């Protein structure tokens, strides 16, 4: 009988673990609360159990031991390392102490461990309810609010002023299973992700990546690049702090994933989890860049064996980039095959489908998809991943109240979600005076021919260097609009002095409304605006 391995989670992030375990000749018993999880079919045996159900999973493990044995239990990319440790301890399997897993799962315990060890970590305070109006954090503003027991940046946001605190804590409480929220002093500086395998107390670094975080007050990772652009001398202090954090938490055998910030005062620990990373790092970008399957090493450690050689066999760069959407309902998705065909693109992951509701992301699980590349040079890898992300076009259904509300908010206001394009005040002033034709219906055939729709040229924007969320320029955005709508949209010269000649019968002339929608919502906003005017004959 083959040796068995229990894997918690049947999502995309656990796919590499299931595949590699089977390639090692192991029988995989995969547990997830969702019988429709994307990697259920990969398992030799699937059991539907809530991953918080320690007793139920222990009972399953006991049954497996009685039916021929169970060699180990592990997870990757989930926040259930405490369940893994609990079950391992109950069944006498290899693993870290349950208390160590709690240290790495509960942000309050984590901070106290770092504090006791004298490690650089932000000041903090824990609350169990929304603070009253007189509350004043001991470390001042800005600060970061997050649930103590969740991952993926759920319920996490920056707070710059006292009046922002109440809504941030309320949101974080929604994502906490224990109704506790941690307030931390904000750490300024770039952020890095680190993976490690830990065997008999020794940490083996398996990837240091640059994280690309955007959209305050939230912390949305729009991608990462592996390996980091830091040189070895600059990276070593980050790694030293990470290793010390692993020891402080008590992680002795297993995996560890850290988020470390390089602040003006030096490296500071964001978080360290007792598992392999999610976000496509341990299962994709590190293997692509180094040739080392860190997941295989984690599996061997879970079985009580030393990991095999972890020395990189190549020095490539792998880049992961996300693509997102403005609020609405997905009508159609275009460009997937074109994105997959980009040179050096290895994978394209889609989290949505026609009919899905989409939102501008407030955490790292509400993005629409991801592209992953691998190339001999950093420039080639980054360009490939970013180009693939730009090629995926998401058309929203019209009408839709959430899309309407998003597009109606001011493009120059400091609002969240932000506008797709950030333009200077001078251009906003020009936009305010740009013509908006009155659409005269007399003599028009309904619906119009597509060739009868023209666009007033807003040259300052077209010639500018501004880019949208994924690096798409204005000319590229116009081409996306033409591609999705099928409208040629020839550009017509226009200005305030020609406004009286616009909108003549039989022609639909797009002006200020179109450009405002493009600036606010990118190609999606402009397409939505056009779709509210259609339909058009071909």
VEXDREN-2710 file (C-alpha; in Angstrom, 1 decimal):
% VEXDREN-2710
k/r/px/py/pz
1/UNK/0.0/0.0/0.0
2/UNK/1.2/3.5/-0.8
3/UNK/2.1/5.9/1.9
4/UNK/-0.6/8.4/2.6
5/UNK/-0.4/12.2/3.0
6/UNK/-3.3/14.3/4.1
7/UNK/-3.5/17.8/2.6
8/UNK/-5.7/20.5/3.9
9/UNK/-7.3/22.5/1.1
10/UNK/-8.3/21.7/-2.5
11/UNK/-7.9/25.2/-3.9
12/UNK/-5.6/26.4/-6.6
13/UNK/-2.8/27.1/-4.0
14/UNK/-2.9/23.5/-2.9
15/UNK/-2.8/22.1/-6.5
16/UNK/1.1/21.9/-6.6
17/UNK/1.2/20.0/-3.3
18/UNK/-1.4/17.4/-4.5
19/UNK/0.4/16.9/-7.8
20/UNK/3.9/16.6/-6.3
21/UNK/2.7/14.3/-3.6
22/UNK/1.3/12.0/-6.2
23/UNK/4.5/12.2/-8.3
24/UNK/6.3/11.0/-5.2
25/UNK/4.2/7.9/-5.2
26/UNK/2.0/9.0/-2.2
27/UNK/-1.7/8.5/-1.8
28/UNK/-3.3/11.9/-1.4
29/UNK/-6.2/12.4/1.0
30/UNK/-7.4/15.9/0.5
31/UNK/-9.8/17.7/2.8
32/UNK/-11.8/20.9/2.1
33/UNK/-15.1/22.3/3.1
34/UNK/-16.0/22.9/-0.5
35/UNK/-16.7/19.8/-2.6
36/UNK/-16.5/22.1/-5.7
37/UNK/-13.0/23.4/-4.9
38/UNK/-10.9/23.5/-8.1
39/UNK/-8.4/20.8/-7.2
40/UNK/-10.8/18.2/-5.8
41/UNK/-10.4/16.0/-8.9
42/UNK/-6.7/15.8/-8.4
43/UNK/-7.0/13.9/-5.1
44/UNK/-6.8/10.2/-4.7
45/UNK/-9.4/10.6/-2.0
46/UNK/-11.5/13.6/-1.1
47/UNK/-13.2/14.3/2.2
48/UNK/-15.5/17.2/2.8
49/UNK/-14.7/18.7/6.2
50/UNK/-14.5/22.2/7.5
51/UNK/-10.8/23.0/7.9
52/UNK/-11.5/24.5/11.3
53/UNK/-12.9/21.1/12.4
54/UNK/-9.9/19.8/14.3
55/UNK/-11.8/16.9/15.9
56/UNK/-13.4/15.8/12.6
57/UNK/-10.1/15.9/10.8
58/UNK/-8.4/14.0/13.7
59/UNK/-11.1/11.4/13.5
60/UNK/-10.5/11.0/9.7
61/UNK/-6.8/10.6/10.4
62/UNK/-7.4/8.0/13.1
63/UNK/-9.5/6.1/10.6
64/UNK/-6.8/6.3/7.9
65/UNK/-4.2/5.0/10.4
66/UNK/-6.4/2.1/11.1
67/UNK/-6.9/1.4/7.4
68/UNK/-3.2/1.1/6.5
69/UNK/-1.5/4.2/7.9
70/UNK/-1.0/7.9/7.5
71/UNK/2.5/9.3/7.0
72/UNK/1.8/13.0/7.5
73/UNK/-0.4/16.1/7.2
74/UNK/0.3/19.5/5.7
75/UNK/-1.1/22.5/4.0
76/UNK/0.0/25.3/1.7
77/UNK/-1.4/28.8/1.2
78/UNK/-4.2/28.5/3.8
79/UNK/-4.5/29.9/7.3
80/UNK/-5.1/26.5/8.9
81/UNK/-1.6/25.6/10.0
82/UNK/-3.0/25.4/13.6
83/UNK/-5.3/22.6/12.5
84/UNK/-2.4/20.8/10.9
85/UNK/-0.4/21.0/14.1
86/UNK/-3.3/19.9/16.3
87/UNK/-4.0/16.9/14.2
88/UNK/-0.3/15.9/13.9
89/UNK/0.0/16.1/17.7
90/UNK/-3.1/14.0/18.3
91/UNK/-2.0/11.3/15.8
92/UNK/1.7/11.3/16.6
93/UNK/2.7/12.6/13.2
94/UNK/5.6/14.9/12.3
95/UNK/4.9/18.6/12.8
96/UNK/5.4/21.7/14.9
97/UNK/4.0/22.2/18.4
98/UNK/0.4/23.3/18.5
99/UNK/1.4/26.4/20.5
100/UNK/3.9/27.4/17.9
101/UNK/1.2/27.1/15.2
102/UNK/-1.1/29.4/17.3
103/UNK/1.8/31.8/17.6
104/UNK/2.0/31.9/13.8
105/UNK/-1.8/32.1/13.3
106/UNK/-2.8/34.7/15.9
107/UNK/-1.4/38.1/15.3
108/UNK/-1.6/39.2/18.9
109/UNK/0.4/36.1/20.1
110/UNK/2.8/36.7/17.2
111/UNK/3.5/40.3/18.2
112/UNK/4.0/39.2/21.8
113/UNK/6.5/36.6/20.7
114/UNK/8.5/39.1/18.7
115/UNK/8.3/41.6/21.5
116/UNK/9.6/39.1/24.0
117/UNK/12.5/38.2/21.7
118/UNK/13.4/41.8/21.2
119/UNK/12.8/41.6/17.4
120/UNK/11.9/44.6/15.3
121/UNK/8.1/44.6/15.1
122/UNK/5.5/47.4/15.2
123/UNK/3.9/48.6/18.4
124/UNK/0.4/47.3/18.8
125/UNK/-2.8/47.2/20.8
126/UNK/-5.8/44.7/20.6
127/UNK/-9.4/45.7/20.7
128/UNK/-12.6/43.6/20.8
129/UNK/-15.0/46.4/19.9
130/UNK/-15.1/49.7/18.1
131/UNK/-13.2/52.2/20.3
132/UNK/-15.1/55.1/21.7
133/UNK/-14.5/58.6/20.4
134/UNK/-12.0/59.4/23.1
135/UNK/-9.7/56.5/22.2
136/UNK/-6.1/57.4/21.3
137/UNK/-3.6/54.7/20.2
138/UNK/-0.3/54.9/22.2
139/UNK/1.7/55.1/19.0
140/UNK/-0.4/57.7/17.1
141/UNK/-1.4/57.8/13.4
142/UNK/-1.0/56.5/10.8
143/UNK/-1.8/53.0/11.9
144/UNK/-2.9/49.7/10.4
145/UNK/-6.1/47.9/11.4
146/UNK/-6.5/44.1/10.8
147/UNK/-8.3/41.1/12.3
148/UNK/-6.0/39.0/14.5
149/UNK/-6.9/35.7/12.7
150/UNK/-7.3/36.1/9.0
151/UNK/-5.1/36.3/5.9
152/UNK/-5.1/37.7/2.3
153/UNK/-5.4/41.3/3.7
154/UNK/-9.1/40.7/4.5
155/UNK/-10.3/43.5/6.7
156/UNK/-6.9/45.2/6.7
157/UNK/-6.5/48.9/6.0
158/UNK/-4.4/51.9/6.8
159/UNK/-6.0/54.6/9.1
160/UNK/-4.5/58.1/8.9
161/UNK/-7.0/60.0/11.1
162/UNK/-9.1/59.3/14.2
163/UNK/-12.4/59.7/12.2
164/UNK/-11.4/56.8/10.0
165/UNK/-10.9/54.3/12.9
166/UNK/-14.4/53.3/13.6
167/UNK/-15.3/52.1/10.1
168/UNK/-11.9/50.3/9.8
169/UNK/-12.4/48.4/13.1
170/UNK/-16.0/47.5/12.2
171/UNK/-14.8/46.1/8.9
172/UNK/-11.9/44.1/10.5
173/UNK/-14.3/42.6/13.1
174/UNK/-16.3/41.1/10.3
175/UNK/-13.3/39.1/9.2
176/UNK/-12.3/37.9/12.7
177/UNK/-13.4/34.5/14.0
178/UNK/-12.5/35.5/17.5
179/UNK/-13.9/39.1/17.4
180/UNK/-10.4/40.6/18.0
181/UNK/-8.8/43.4/16.0
182/UNK/-5.1/44.5/16.2
183/UNK/-4.0/48.1/15.7
184/UNK/-0.4/48.4/14.7
185/UNK/1.9/51.3/14.1
186/UNK/2.3/51.8/10.4
187/UNK/5.6/50.7/8.9
188/UNK/6.9/52.8/6.0
189/UNK/8.9/51.2/3.3
190/UNK/8.9/48.5/0.6
191/UNK/7.7/45.0/1.4
192/UNK/9.2/41.6/0.7
193/UNK/7.9/38.0/0.9
194/UNK/10.1/35.2/2.0
195/UNK/9.6/31.4/2.0
196/UNK/11.6/29.0/4.1
197/UNK/11.7/25.3/4.9
198/UNK/12.6/24.5/8.5
199/UNK/14.1/21.1/9.4
200/UNK/15.3/20.2/12.9
201/UNK/15.4/23.9/13.8
202/UNK/17.4/25.0/10.7
203/UNK/15.8/27.5/8.3
204/UNK/16.5/27.1/4.6
205/UNK/15.5/30.2/2.6
206/UNK/13.4/29.2/-0.5
207/UNK/12.6/32.5/-2.1
208/UNK/12.8/36.3/-1.5
209/UNK/10.5/38.3/-3.7
210/UNK/9.6/42.0/-4.1
211/UNK/5.9/42.6/-3.3
212/UNK/4.0/45.3/-5.3
213/UNK/1.4/46.9/-3.0
214/UNK/-1.2/49.5/-4.2
215/UNK/-4.5/51.2/-3.5
216/UNK/-4.4/52.8/-0.1
217/UNK/-6.0/52.7/2.4
218/UNK/-6.0/49.0/1.5
219/UNK/-3.0/46.8/0.9
220/UNK/-3.6/45.1/-2.5
221/UNK/-0.8/43.1/-3.9
222/UNK/-0.9/43.6/-7.6
223/UNK/2.0/41.1/-8.1
224/UNK/5.4/40.0/-7.0
225/UNK/8.7/39.5/-8.7
226/UNK/11.0/36.7/-7.8
227/UNK/13.9/37.1/-7.0
228/UNK/14.1/40.5/-5.3
229/UNK/16.0/43.3/-7.0
230/UNK/17.9/43.8/-3.7
231/UNK/21.6/42.8/-3.8
232/UNK/22.8/40.2/-1.3
233/UNK/24.2/42.7/1.2
234/UNK/20.9/44.5/1.4
235/UNK/18.8/41.3/1.5
236/UNK/20.8/39.6/4.3
237/UNK/19.4/41.8/7.2
238/UNK/15.9/40.9/6.0
239/UNK/16.7/37.2/6.0
240/UNK/18.3/37.4/9.4
241/UNK/15.3/39.1/11.0
242/UNK/13.0/36.5/9.3
243/UNK/15.1/33.6/10.7
244/UNK/15.0/35.1/14.2
245/UNK/11.2/35.5/13.9
246/UNK/10.9/31.8/13.0
247/UNK/12.8/30.8/16.1
248/UNK/10.8/33.2/18.3
249/UNK/7.5/31.6/17.1
250/UNK/8.8/28.1/17.8
251/UNK/8.6/26.7/14.2
252/UNK/11.1/23.8/14.2
253/UNK/9.9/21.4/11.4
254/UNK/7.8/22.6/8.5
255/UNK/7.5/25.7/6.4
256/UNK/7.5/29.4/7.2
257/UNK/6.3/32.4/5.1
258/UNK/7.2/35.9/6.1
259/UNK/6.3/39.4/5.0
260/UNK/9.1/41.8/6.0
261/UNK/9.3/45.5/5.5
262/UNK/12.5/47.5/4.9
263/UNK/11.8/50.7/6.9
264/UNK/14.0/53.7/7.4
265/UNK/14.9/52.2/10.7
266/UNK/15.8/48.8/9.1
267/UNK/13.9/45.5/8.6
268/UNK/10.7/45.0/10.6
269/UNK/8.6/41.9/10.7
270/UNK/5.1/42.2/9.2
271/UNK/3.9/38.7/9.7
272/UNK/5.3/35.1/9.7
273/UNK/3.0/32.1/9.0
274/UNK/3.8/28.4/9.6
275/UNK/3.1/27.3/6.1
276/UNK/4.1/27.7/2.5
277/UNK/3.1/31.0/0.9
278/UNK/0.0/31.5/-1.1
279/UNK/-0.1/34.1/-3.9
280/UNK/1.6/31.8/-6.4
281/UNK/5.0/32.1/-4.8
282/UNK/6.0/28.7/-3.4
283/UNK/4.1/26.7/-6.0
284/UNK/5.0/28.8/-9.1
285/UNK/7.4/31.7/-9.1
286/UNK/10.1/30.2/-6.9
287/UNK/10.2/26.9/-8.8
288/UNK/10.1/28.8/-12.2
289/UNK/13.0/31.1/-11.2
290/UNK/15.2/28.6/-9.3
291/UNK/14.3/25.2/-10.5
292/UNK/13.7/24.0/-6.9
293/UNK/10.3/22.6/-5.9
294/UNK/10.0/23.9/-2.4
295/UNK/6.6/22.2/-2.1
296/UNK/8.4/18.8/-2.4
297/UNK/10.6/19.7/0.5
298/UNK/7.6/20.7/2.6
299/UNK/6.0/17.3/1.9
300/UNK/9.1/15.4/2.9
301/UNK/9.4/17.3/6.1
302/UNK/5.7/16.6/6.8
303/UNK/6.6/12.9/6.5
304/UNK/9.4/13.3/8.9
305/UNK/12.2/13.2/6.3
306/UNK/14.9/15.8/5.4
307/UNK/14.2/17.9/2.4
308/UNK/16.3/17.1/-0.7
309/UNK/18.7/19.5/-2.2
310/UNK/17.4/23.1/-2.1
311/UNK/20.2/24.7/-4.1
312/UNK/18.9/26.6/-7.1
313/UNK/19.8/25.1/-10.4
314/UNK/19.0/28.2/-12.5
315/UNK/18.8/32.0/-12.1
316/UNK/15.7/33.2/-13.9
317/UNK/13.2/35.8/-13.0
318/UNK/9.5/34.9/-12.5
319/UNK/6.9/37.6/-12.3
320/UNK/3.2/37.4/-11.2
321/UNK/0.8/40.2/-11.9
322/UNK/-2.9/40.6/-11.1
323/UNK/-5.7/42.0/-13.2
324/UNK/-8.8/43.6/-11.6
325/UNK/-12.1/45.2/-12.4
326/UNK/-14.3/48.1/-11.5
327/UNK/-17.6/47.2/-9.8
328/UNK/-20.2/45.5/-11.8
329/UNK/-21.4/42.2/-13.3
330/UNK/-19.2/40.4/-15.9
331/UNK/-20.8/40.2/-19.3
332/UNK/-17.9/38.6/-21.3
333/UNK/-14.2/38.0/-20.9
334/UNK/-11.8/38.5/-23.8
335/UNK/-8.1/38.0/-24.6
336/UNK/-7.3/34.9/-22.6
337/UNK/-5.7/33.1/-25.5
338/UNK/-3.8/36.1/-26.6
339/UNK/-2.5/36.5/-23.1
340/UNK/-1.5/32.8/-22.9
341/UNK/0.4/33.1/-26.2
342/UNK/2.7/35.9/-24.9
343/UNK/6.3/34.8/-25.0
344/UNK/7.6/33.7/-21.5
345/UNK/4.0/33.5/-20.0
346/UNK/3.7/30.2/-18.1
347/UNK/0.3/30.4/-16.5
348/UNK/-2.9/32.5/-16.6
349/UNK/-5.4/32.1/-13.7
350/UNK/-9.0/33.4/-13.9
351/UNK/-11.1/33.7/-10.8
352/UNK/-14.3/35.0/-12.5
353/UNK/-16.7/34.0/-15.2
354/UNK/-19.6/35.6/-17.2
355/UNK/-22.2/36.4/-14.7
356/UNK/-19.8/36.9/-11.8
357/UNK/-20.2/40.0/-9.6
358/UNK/-16.9/41.9/-9.4
359/UNK/-15.6/44.6/-7.1
360/UNK/-12.6/46.8/-7.0
361/UNK/-10.4/44.8/-4.6
362/UNK/-10.3/45.7/-1.0
363/UNK/-8.3/42.5/-0.2
364/UNK/-6.1/40.0/-2.0
365/UNK/-8.9/37.4/-2.7
366/UNK/-11.1/39.8/-4.7
367/UNK/-8.9/40.2/-7.8
368/UNK/-10.1/38.8/-11.2
369/UNK/-7.0/36.8/-12.1
370/UNK/-3.3/36.5/-12.4
371/UNK/-0.6/36.0/-15.0
372/UNK/2.7/34.4/-14.3
373/UNK/5.9/34.5/-16.5
374/UNK/9.4/33.2/-16.3
375/UNK/12.3/34.4/-18.3
376/UNK/16.1/34.6/-18.3
377/UNK/16.0/38.3/-17.5
378/UNK/14.0/40.4/-15.1
379/UNK/12.9/42.8/-17.8
380/UNK/11.6/40.1/-20.0
381/UNK/9.7/38.4/-17.2
382/UNK/8.1/41.6/-15.9
383/UNK/7.1/42.8/-19.4
384/UNK/5.6/39.4/-20.3
385/UNK/3.5/39.2/-17.1
386/UNK/2.3/42.8/-17.4
387/UNK/1.5/42.5/-21.1
388/UNK/-0.5/39.3/-20.4
389/UNK/-2.5/41.0/-17.7
390/UNK/-3.3/44.0/-20.0
391/UNK/-4.5/41.7/-22.7
392/UNK/-7.3/40.2/-20.6
393/UNK/-10.4/42.4/-21.1
394/UNK/-13.5/42.2/-18.9
395/UNK/-16.7/43.7/-20.3
396/UNK/-19.4/44.6/-17.8
397/UNK/-23.1/44.2/-18.3
398/UNK/-25.2/47.4/-18.6
399/UNK/-27.2/48.7/-17.0
400/UNK/-25.9/48.1/-13.5
401/UNK/-26.4/50.3/-10.4
402/UNK/-22.9/49.5/-8.9
403/UNK/-21.1/50.4/-12.1
404/UNK/-23.2/53.6/-12.4
405/UNK/-22.4/54.6/-8.8
406/UNK/-18.7/54.0/-9.4
407/UNK/-18.6/56.0/-12.6
408/UNK/-20.6/58.9/-11.1
409/UNK/-18.0/59.5/-8.3
410/UNK/-15.6/62.3/-9.0
411/UNK/-12.4/61.6/-10.9
412/UNK/-10.4/64.2/-9.1
413/UNK/-11.6/63.4/-5.5
414/UNK/-9.4/61.4/-3.1
415/UNK/-11.9/58.6/-3.1
416/UNK/-11.7/54.8/-3.0
417/UNK/-11.9/53.1/-5.4
418/UNK/-9.5/55.4/-7.2
419/UNK/-9.8/56.5/-10.8
420/UNK/-8.2/54.3/-13.4
421/UNK/-6.1/57.3/-14.7
422/UNK/-4.7/60.0/-12.4
423/UNK/-4.6/63.2/-14.3
424/UNK/-3.2/66.6/-13.3
425/UNK/-5.4/69.6/-12.3
426/UNK/-4.7/71.3/-15.6
427/UNK/-6.1/68.4/-17.6
428/UNK/-9.1/68.2/-15.4
429/UNK/-9.8/71.9/-16.1
430/UNK/-9.6/71.2/-19.8
431/UNK/-12.0/68.2/-19.4
432/UNK/-14.5/70.4/-17.6
433/UNK/-14.8/72.7/-20.7
434/UNK/-14.6/69.9/-23.2
435/UNK/-17.7/69.7/-25.5
436/UNK/-20.6/67.3/-24.7
437/UNK/-22.9/67.2/-27.7
438/UNK/-26.6/67.0/-27.4
439/UNK/-27.7/63.8/-29.1
440/UNK/-30.3/64.9/-31.6
441/UNK/-32.6/62.0/-32.5
442/UNK/-34.4/63.7/-35.4
443/UNK/-33.5/62.0/-38.6
444/UNK/-31.4/59.3/-36.9
445/UNK/-32.0/55.7/-37.7
446/UNK/-32.3/53.6/-34.5
447/UNK/-30.1/51.7/-34.0
448/UNK/-27.3/53.5/-35.7
449/UNK/-24.6/52.0/-37.9
450/UNK/-21.3/51.6/-36.0
451/UNK/-19.6/53.8/-38.6
452/UNK/-21.9/56.7/-37.5
453/UNK/-20.4/56.9/-34.0
454/UNK/-17.4/59.3/-33.8
455/UNK/-15.2/60.5/-30.9
456/UNK/-14.1/64.0/-30.2
457/UNK/-10.3/64.1/-29.9
458/UNK/-9.1/65.0/-26.3
459/UNK/-5.5/65.4/-27.4
460/UNK/-3.9/66.3/-24.0
461/UNK/-5.0/63.0/-22.6
462/UNK/-4.1/61.0/-25.6
463/UNK/-0.6/62.4/-25.7
464/UNK/0.0/62.1/-22.0
465/UNK/2.1/59.4/-20.4
466/UNK/-0.6/58.4/-17.8
467/UNK/-1.3/54.7/-17.4
468/UNK/-4.2/52.7/-15.7
469/UNK/-4.0/50.2/-12.9
470/UNK/-2.2/47.6/-15.1
471/UNK/0.0/50.0/-17.0
472/UNK/-2.4/50.4/-20.0
473/UNK/-1.9/53.7/-21.8
474/UNK/-4.8/55.9/-23.1
475/UNK/-4.2/54.8/-26.8
476/UNK/-4.1/51.1/-25.6
477/UNK/-7.4/51.7/-23.7
478/UNK/-9.0/53.2/-26.8
479/UNK/-8.0/50.2/-28.8
480/UNK/-9.6/48.0/-26.1
481/UNK/-12.8/50.0/-26.4
482/UNK/-12.8/49.6/-30.2
483/UNK/-12.1/45.8/-29.8
484/UNK/-14.9/45.2/-27.3
485/UNK/-17.6/47.4/-28.9
486/UNK/-16.7/46.8/-32.5
487/UNK/-17.0/50.6/-33.1
488/UNK/-14.3/52.1/-35.3
489/UNK/-14.6/55.4/-33.2
490/UNK/-12.8/57.7/-35.6
491/UNK/-11.4/60.7/-33.9
492/UNK/-12.9/64.0/-34.8
493/UNK/-11.3/67.4/-34.1
494/UNK/-13.4/69.4/-31.7
495/UNK/-13.2/72.1/-29.1
496/UNK/-15.4/74.6/-27.3
497/UNK/-15.7/76.8/-30.5
498/UNK/-17.1/73.9/-32.5
499/UNK/-19.7/72.7/-30.0
500/UNK/-22.6/74.1/-32.0
501/UNK/-21.8/71.9/-35.0
502/UNK/-21.7/68.7/-33.0
503/UNK/-24.4/66.1/-32.7
504/UNK/-25.9/66.6/-36.2
505/UNK/-28.7/64.2/-37.1
506/UNK/-27.6/60.8/-38.2
507/UNK/-24.3/60.9/-36.2
508/UNK/-23.6/60.1/-32.6
509/UNK/-20.7/62.2/-31.4
510/UNK/-19.0/61.2/-28.1
511/UNK/-17.4/63.9/-26.0
512/UNK/-16.9/64.7/-22.4
513/UNK/-19.0/61.9/-21.0
514/UNK/-16.9/59.3/-22.8
515/UNK/-13.6/60.7/-21.7
516/UNK/-14.8/61.1/-18.1
517/UNK/-15.9/57.4/-18.1
518/UNK/-12.5/56.4/-19.6
519/UNK/-10.5/58.4/-16.9
520/UNK/-12.7/57.1/-14.1
521/UNK/-13.1/53.4/-15.1
522/UNK/-10.5/52.8/-17.8
523/UNK/-11.5/50.9/-20.9
524/UNK/-14.3/49.2/-18.8
525/UNK/-15.9/52.6/-18.0
526/UNK/-15.8/53.8/-21.6
527/UNK/-17.2/50.5/-22.9
528/UNK/-20.0/50.6/-20.3
529/UNK/-20.8/54.2/-21.3
530/UNK/-21.0/53.2/-25.0
531/UNK/-23.1/50.2/-24.2
532/UNK/-25.7/52.4/-22.5
533/UNK/-26.1/54.2/-25.8
534/UNK/-26.4/51.2/-28.1
535/UNK/-27.3/48.9/-29.7
536/UNK/-25.6/49.6/-33.0
537/UNK/-25.9/47.9/-36.4
538/UNK/-22.8/46.3/-37.7
END
